[in-house]
Amino acid sequence: MQYHEFAPHPALRSYIFSYNIFRGTLDVPAEEAVMHFPSDGGSELIINLGDPVAASVDPESLAPSSASTVIGPISRNLLVKPFGHSVVAIVRFLPGGLSTIFHIPATELSDQNIDCEAVLGSAAKRLVERTGNSHDLTDIVGVFDNFFLKHISSYPNVDIQIQEALKVMAAQGGQISIRKIAENSGLSRRQFERRFVKTVGISPKRFCRIKRFATVFPYHTKFPGHGWADVAAACGYSDQAHLIRECNFFTGRSPETYLNSMKPLEMAFLRINDPMSHLFKTVSHFALTLPCR
């Protein structure tokens, strides 16, 4: 399986984290093909150019579909199951990015998998067609950049206070009190929470939990000799049991079970077990050949 990650145009980097394209087949039994992607607080636009793919927050709703969809802010984790040969182009929006560009309350998209035309309008059909007609990966990046640059040229309604709060919360790995971040934003806690949910689609408390959990596996990879109790302490959990509960919440598994069952694409998205993972944020394009597992 081939995995490529591209940085968006500099003018888009306040809204979009990356463009991701993967092509290939998971050579595993059907019952093992489901991939788990813990929430990062953002949204995804998934353009399917290959065989059907199932994506849902509900394991009972993993039905194969050839449609191109928008995945709203996920409060726990996203389940993805490819069927056959996958060719998928993904736009990974930063938290609040999709709602800011398209003036959509993020609460309308939370934990939803929606046909992209229902979210982006008639322009979505042209975007999908142009992506499918692209000659190579560079063309796809150009299609994406042109599409989103056109939309931000209409001056997105950016909530500066919430955007700054998101940066602080991410930089702190979710280890900051909501009261403090609201005070730093110059808002009452109620005002802050209302505006945060409208922009991001999840509560500030849940977002902090997401960002704290996002530090767990990168830390474990950096310090492989540390046990889970050490990882829990370093990442701001009260004890190992607390970490295990959170891992079960976001992945449905214990940390050790989740780590051992990860497929290469999950590792690539989570930035773990990749000796060149530092390149993801420092170059405009990263390519990785993933072993089928």
N, C-alpha and C positions, 0 to 999 in steps of 0.2 A: 504494500500500500504506500502510495506517495502522498506526502503531506507538505503543503507549502503555506507559509505565512508571510503576508505583506503588510507593511505599515501604510496607512492611508496618507493622503496629501496632508502636508503640515497644517493647513487651515481647518482640517477635519478632526485633528487629534484631541480636541476638547470634547468630542462627541463619539468618536469611533476608536475602539482599541486596535482592531486589526481586521484584515480580510484573510480568511482561511479557505484553502481548497484542498480537498482530499479525494483521491481516486484509487479504487482497488476493491479487494474482496477480503472480508474477514474469514480466514480458513479455520473456523471453529464450529462445533456442533451448534445447532439452532438454539438450544436452551442456554448456551453460554455466550450468545452473540449480543446480549443487551449490555450497553455501556452506560455507566453512571457518571453524570457530570454535576458535581455540587454547584449550587448557585454561586455566581460571582457578583450578583446584584444588578447585572446588566440585562440587555435583551439581544436577541439574535434574529437576523433575517436569513432564512435558509432557502437557497435556490437549488432545487433538485434537477440535475441534468442527466441522471442515470436511472438505475432501477429503483423501485420504491424503497422508501425509508420510513420507519415509524418513529415518532418523537412525541413524548407526552410526559406529564408529571405524574400520571396515574398508570401503574403497571397493567391495569385492566383495560386501558384504552390504547394499547400499542398496536394499532392497526396500520398496515402498510399503506403508504400514500405516495403518489408521484407529484403531488401539489407542492408549490413553493409557498412557504408560510413564514409568519412572524411569531417568534416565541417571546412572550412578554417576560417581565421580571419574574424570576423563579424564587419562591420562598424557601424551597428545600433542595431538590435536585431534579435534573432533567434526565429522562431515560431515552436512549436512542438505540434502535435496532435496525441495521441495514439488511436489505434482502437482495442478494445477488451482487452485481457489480455497481459500486457506488461512484457517482461523480457529483460532488456537492460543493457549492460555493457558499460561504457563510460570511456575513457581516456581523462582527461582534461589537455591539454598541457598549460604550461605557455607561455606568448607572446614570439614568436621566437623559442619556444622549438621544435615544429615539423619540421620546416624548418632547424634548426641546426642539429638535429639528422639525418635527411634523405637527407640533402644537396639539398633541394628544395627551389627555390626562393619563398618566401611567397606570392609575388604578383600573382603567378600562381594559388593560392588557395583562394584569397580574395573573400568573399561573395559567395563561391561555396559550393555545396554539391556534392561530387564526390565519386564514387564507390571506396572502399578502395584499391582494387587491382590496380586501375589506378594510385594511389598515392604511395602505399607501395610495389608494385610489387607482384610477385608470393608468397612471404613470407606471404602476408596478408591472403591468403586462408588457410594456415596452422594455422595462429593465430586464425582465426575464428573457425576452426574445433577444435582446442585444447581448446578454451574457451567453446565451446558448449559441449565438452566431459568432462569438469571438474565436479568433484563430489560435490564440495561445493565452497563457496565463497573464502576460503583460497587458494584453487587450482587455481581459476581464477587470484587472485593476483600474485601467483607464475608464472603462464603462462605469464602475462603481464611483470613482472619484468625480467624474463629470456629473453623474446623477445627484450625488449628495452635495457637491459644491453649488449646483444650481439651486438646491433647496435652502441652503444656509444663506444664499445671497439675498433672501427675503427677510434677513435679520431675525433669527430665532429668538423667541422670548426667553432669554436666559435668566434664571434666578441665581444671581451672583452669590447671594448668601448661602444658598444650598450647595452650589457648586464648590465653594470654598470649604464648606463643612465636609463634603464628600472627600475632598483631598486630605483633610486632617484625619478623618476617621480611617481612611485607607492607610495613611502613613503611620498611624498609631496601631495598626493591626487590630482595629476594633476595640482597643483597650482605652476607652475614654468614656466618661459619663455623659449621658444625654443632657443632663442639666448644664454641665460645663460647656458642651459644644453649642447649646442654645444660647447661653450667656455670651459666648464668644461671637455669636452671630448677631447679637443685639436684638434677639427676639425672646418673647416669653416661650416657655416650653411648649405650651399648647399651639402657639403660632408656628413654631419651628416644626413640630411634628406634623401639623396639617400641610404645610408647604412641602415638607420632605416627602410625605406619602404621595402628594399630587405629582411631584417631579419624578420620584424614583419608583413608586409603585409598591414599596414595602415600608414597614415602619423603621425608624432609626434604630430601635433596639434590635430588630431582626438583622438589619444591615451590619451592625457591629458584630453580631454573632457570626454572620457570613464572613466578614473580613478576618475575624479571629481564627475561624476554622481554616481559612485560606492559607494561614501561616504554618499549619501543622505539618503537612507532608514535605514542603520545601525545607523546613527546619530539620525534620527527620532525615532527609536526604543529605543535608549539609553536615549533620552530626550523626552518622549511622551507628556510632557506638552508644548513643544515649537511649535509654529505655523509655517506654511510653510515659512513665511518671515524670521523667526529666523533661520530655517534650511538653507534657501538660503544664508543668510549672513555667517553662520558658515562654509558652504561648498564652499565658494568662488564665489558665484553668485552675480551679481550686484544688483538684487532685486528679489522679488517673481515671477514677470513676466518672468524674465530670466530663473529661475528654471522651470517654467511651460513649457516654450518653449522647453527646453532641455528634459524634461520628455516626452513631446509629440514626440520629435524627436526619442528618444530611445525606447519608449514603445507604442506610438500611443495614449496615454491617459494622463490625468492630474495626478499629484502625488496622490491626494486623491482617484481618481477612480481606479488607478492602484493598490494602496495599498489595497483597499477594495475588489478588484476582484482577488487578488492573491490566487492561490491554494497552498496547503501545500508543494508540490514539488518545486514550485517557491521560496517559503520562505526559504526552506532548502538550495537551491543553492545560494540565496542572503544573507544567514546568518542573517535573521531577524525573530523576534517574536519567537525565540527559546531560552529559558532560559539557555540551555547548549551549546550555539553556540561557546563559547570559547574553547570547547574541540576539535573542528574540527582541529585546528592547533597544538594541543598538544598531541594527542594520535594517535596510528597507525591505529585505527579502530573506527569508530563511527557508531552506528546503531540507526535508528529512525523509529518508526511506525507512518506513516502519515495517518490521517483520510481521508477518501474519501470525497470529497467536490465538 
